[in-house]
């Protein structure tokens, strides 16, 4: 196939929407071949949406955002969607649309020249989604003792409340927080679709992935910048709080995070979405997450410890706690003190309660809330109640 020697003009309309990324390589190449009359049936192009990045050897690389693109293709009533093979399962979740996965430009040219036919990808979304919902690497039965902390996390999960765990190092704060997603109610199909869309746009979905079936658990490092946490950048991308949408955002060692980063979270925690405003545009990203934070009571970690002595200078404890502002702590409903587990409890062989048993109780509590808030759109759990609802119900 030859490249036309004349000047080429590629029109990516509408011109006022900023384009970014390499997903337009394949459609530009196909458009060039059709315009230079090197395809047998160029009129077929109008029925298909095509997306993909091209290598110099003609192989096709994966793209970001295949799921939202597929939803748009169905909305605009295209006959089919052609995407890189690595994104085919992700896009194939959209029903009533033929999705074809391709690995080389030759396959696409042959398809539009009627020399070969491509097979559409078939994904049984519901079956895959429901089969993977309860497969977890962690379980609450791994945690010995700490019954009051488990109870606090169960209450947090039941009402979707934010929680902060305060205690010395080695008491099990991180271990408990990592097991929180295992007791949360499973995602509904609608929530899973929302969550998958965000991860797809951010390019965080693994290859050949379909719907995200488990609630996300995000644990950013304390050196994170405010743009990485709430979203932004030159081409605005969703941040960690949006990637934790419908799931858990865990901030380990809360006072170590930069103060500006923590203060930026105040509004998204209230409104459950984040608005990124630029001179040319404003973008809304959803951010309905459960915040779980952990911290030591002082710089050395042993303030108020039953056995070890605190070695911090006078005033250092207060200075350390002052790193977290009152307005942020005010948005955290449950403050839980975590004490170290005595050795006798750690060495006990009696089995602890499993995540599955706790999850059943949490789901029963959520069911009551679903009935309670049936008449209020957008409110699903106790944590989302407005002050007016609090007066009415509580």
Secondary structure, DSSP 8 states (H G I E B T S, - for coil): ----SS------SSTTS---SSTTHHHHHHHHHHHTT-SS-GGGGGGEEE--EE-TTSBEE--S-HHHHHHHHHHTT-SEEEEEGGGHHHHTTSSSSEEEEESBHHHHHHHHTTSS--------HHHHHHHSTT--S--GGG--S-HHHHHHHHHHHHHT--EEEEE-TTSSHHHHHHTGGGGS----HHHHHHHHHHHHHTT-S-TT-----S--EE---TT--HHHHHEETTTTEE-HHHHTTTSEEEESSGGGS-HHHHHHHHHHHHHSEEEEE-SS-EEEEE---EEEEEE-SSSSS-TT-SSS-----TTHHHHHHTTS-HHHHHT--EEEEE----HHHHT--S----HHHHHHHHHHHHHHHHHHTTTSTT--SGGG--HHHHHHH-
